[in-house]
Amino acid sequence: MNRISDYLELKLNIVEWLTEYHKKSGLNCWVIGVSGGIDSAVASTLAAETGKPVYAIGMPIHQNEGQKDLSEAHLQWLEQKYNNVITLSFDLTNTFDTLTKTMKSHGTDRHALANTRSRLRMVTLYQVAGKYGGLVVGTGNKVEDYGVGFYTKYGDGGVDIAPIADLYKTEVWELGKFLGVDSRIIEAKPTDGLWDDGRTDEDQLGASYEDLEYSMETGTGPAVHVLHRFHEINKHKMQPIPTFTL
């Protein structure tokens, strides 16, 4: 699904929107995690394009070497291309292992552990943001954030601003090409990187991003049942916290 006719105009519009929000916030910088995937590559590049200081951070946890290499390559590219980007890397593997050992039998559920990886990264981003007075930049796209809810609550869903959350994944790929993102990142199969078995996003969802996008736009298509099922399961992520009121 590609609704964009002019990617230069799209880039300029997002950068202007980010810049205005940054100015109004009164804060000092952007903070963003760089996973080696297309979403974080595009979001971090857009943040860098504002000219404001950017802390771009790699946070491997038992990471697949290929994913780690792509993360490091993008961090290096950002640092070389933009003089306002500061790159950091924190290997959180020992932190993750210590937490799971401390929790003993309560820290063994694989799905919960996958989400814990994401939440440890969120904590790390906000620690840096707290130190430098930063806004944490989200990396979710339209399918993940508003279609199937494919993100971790208070993990990668815990952000201050979401520059690409109204773009479909296929549009993020195209914007990445326009921005000059490493072709290896563009061509890599999307993965959240939270599992040791190398499963991709589409393995977990049971449908392609293209099919999910078509179903979101038209309400029909081969992935419409997948879209509806995940949307219902994950609706709690996309709605305000239930609150008892007097």
Secondary structure in CASP SS format (residue, H / E / C, confidence):
PFRMAT SS
TARGET T0000
AUTHOR 0000-0000-0000
METHOD secondary structure of the structure
MODEL  1
M C 1.00
N C 1.00
R C 1.00
I C 1.00
S C 1.00
D C 1.00
Y H 1.00
L H 1.00
E H 1.00
L H 1.00
K H 1.00
L H 1.00
N H 1.00
I H 1.00
V H 1.00
E H 1.00
W H 1.00
L H 1.00
T H 1.00
E H 1.00
Y H 1.00
H H 1.00
K H 1.00
K H 1.00
S H 1.00
G C 1.00
L C 1.00
N C 1.00
C E 1.00
W E 1.00
V E 1.00
I E 1.00
G E 1.00
V C 1.00
S C 1.00
G C 1.00
G C 1.00
I H 1.00
D H 1.00
S H 1.00
A H 1.00
V H 1.00
A H 1.00
S H 1.00
T H 1.00
L H 1.00
A H 1.00
A H 1.00
E H 1.00
T C 1.00
G C 1.00
K C 1.00
P C 1.00
V E 1.00
Y E 1.00
A E 1.00
I E 1.00
G E 1.00
M C 1.00
P C 1.00
I C 1.00
H C 1.00
Q C 1.00
N C 1.00
E H 1.00
G H 1.00
Q H 1.00
K H 1.00
D H 1.00
L H 1.00
S H 1.00
E H 1.00
A H 1.00
H H 1.00
L H 1.00
Q H 1.00
W H 1.00
L H 1.00
E H 1.00
Q H 1.00
K H 1.00
Y C 1.00
N C 1.00
N C 1.00
V E 1.00
I E 1.00
T E 1.00
L E 1.00
S E 1.00
F C 1.00
D C 1.00
L C 1.00
T H 1.00
N H 1.00
T H 1.00
F H 1.00
D H 1.00
T H 1.00
L H 1.00
T H 1.00
K H 1.00
T H 1.00
M H 1.00
K H 1.00
S H 1.00
H H 1.00
G H 1.00
T C 1.00
D C 1.00
R H 1.00
H H 1.00
A H 1.00
L H 1.00
A H 1.00
N H 1.00
T H 1.00
R H 1.00
S H 1.00
R H 1.00
L H 1.00
R H 1.00
M H 1.00
V H 1.00
T H 1.00
L H 1.00
Y H 1.00
Q H 1.00
V H 1.00
A H 1.00
G H 1.00
K H 1.00
Y H 1.00
G C 1.00
G E 1.00
L E 1.00
V E 1.00
V E 1.00
G C 1.00
T C 1.00
G C 1.00
N C 1.00
K H 1.00
V H 1.00
E H 1.00
D H 1.00
Y H 1.00
G H 1.00
V C 1.00
G C 1.00
F C 1.00
Y C 1.00
T C 1.00
K C 1.00
Y C 1.00
G C 1.00
D C 1.00
G C 1.00
G C 1.00
V C 1.00
D C 1.00
I E 1.00
A C 1.00
P C 1.00
I C 1.00
A C 1.00
D C 1.00
L C 1.00
Y C 1.00
K H 1.00
T H 1.00
E H 1.00
V H 1.00
W H 1.00
E H 1.00
L H 1.00
G H 1.00
K H 1.00
F H 1.00
L H 1.00
G C 1.00
V C 1.00
D C 1.00
S H 1.00
R H 1.00
I H 1.00
I H 1.00
E H 1.00
A C 1.00
K C 1.00
P C 1.00
T C 1.00
D C 1.00
G C 1.00
L C 1.00
W C 1.00
D C 1.00
D C 1.00
G C 1.00
R C 1.00
T C 1.00
D H 1.00
E H 1.00
D H 1.00
Q H 1.00
L H 1.00
G C 1.00
A C 1.00
S C 1.00
Y H 1.00
E H 1.00
D H 1.00
L H 1.00
E H 1.00
Y H 1.00
S H 1.00
M H 1.00
E H 1.00
T H 1.00
G C 1.00
T C 1.00
G C 1.00
P C 1.00
A C 1.00
V H 1.00
H H 1.00
V H 1.00
L H 1.00
H H 1.00
R H 1.00
F H 1.00
H H 1.00
E H 1.00
I H 1.00
N C 1.00
K H 1.00
H H 1.00
K H 1.00
M H 1.00
Q C 1.00
P C 1.00
I C 1.00
P C 1.00
T C 1.00
F C 1.00
T C 1.00
L C 1.00
END
